[in-house]
Amino acid sequence: MLDKLFTSGIRADVMSLLFNSPEEKFYVREIARLVSKNPSGVKRELDNLNKMDLVTSEKEGNLKYFKANRNSPLFPELKGLIAKSLGLPGALKIILNASDVRTAFIYGPYVNNTNLHKLNLLIVSDSNHFDKILGDVEKRFGRKINYTVINESEYRTQKKSGNRELNKLISSKKILLLGKL
C-alpha cells in the first residue's frame, strides 16, 4: 500500500489539501486550482486515492466532490505525517489557500525562531471564519496563533495611504504564505 501511496507529486499535493482540511469537500477543478495542477492529473490521483479508501466521493448535481476519509484506519497517521512534512507554514498555506485568502504572512519573533510556541499571522480576506481552522492547526502543532484579519479593500486603502503600522509589517522580515504584498 505504501509503495502506491507516495508515487506522485500531484498525489502528495492533493493529499496535503484534503488531509489538512478534512471537514471540507472539493470538486476536481477546485482542487486543481488550489494545488496548481492539471485537472486530469488531479482526477486520476483522486480516483486512485478513492480506490485505496483514503478519500470519499459524493455526487451533487453534476459535480463530484471529494474529501479525506476520516474513517480510514490510516487517516490519523497520514494526517500527522503530512503535517510533519509540510511544517506549520506549509499547513497554514494549504488551509488558507482553500479559504479564499488573498494574502497571508507570518511576522514577528517566530520568523527568526521557529521553535517559539506562538506566532503572529496577518490574513487579508473578505471573510472571517478562521477560528475553527486555525484552532485545529494550533492543536496539531502545539503553537498559539495570534491572527489579524483585514478585508481586502481596507488593506489596499491603508497600504496606499501609507499606514505606518502596516508598512512596518510589510517591510519587516516575514514568511509569506499567500499572495503578494
HELIX and SHEET records of a PDB file:
HELIX    1   1 LEU A    2  LEU A    5  1                                   4    
HELIX    2   2 GLY A    9  ASN A   20  1                                  12    
HELIX    3   3 VAL A   28  VAL A   35  1                                   8    
HELIX    4   4 PRO A   39  LYS A   51  1                                  13    
HELIX    5   5 PHE A   75  ASN A   97  1                                  23    
HELIX    6   6 PRO A  109  VAL A  111  5                                   3    
HELIX    7   7 ASP A  131  PHE A  141  1                                  11    
HELIX    8   8 GLU A  152  SER A  161  1                                  10    
HELIX    9   9 ARG A  164  SER A  171  1                                   8    
SHEET    1   A 3 PHE A  26  TYR A  27  0                                        
SHEET    2   A 3 LEU A  63  ALA A  68 -1                                        
SHEET    3   A 3 VAL A  55  GLU A  60 -1                                        
SHEET    1   B 4 LYS A 144  ILE A 150  0                                        
SHEET    2   B 4 LYS A 118  VAL A 124  1                                        
SHEET    3   B 4 THR A 103  TYR A 107 -1                                        
SHEET    4   B 4 LYS A 174  LEU A 178 -1                                        
END                                                                             
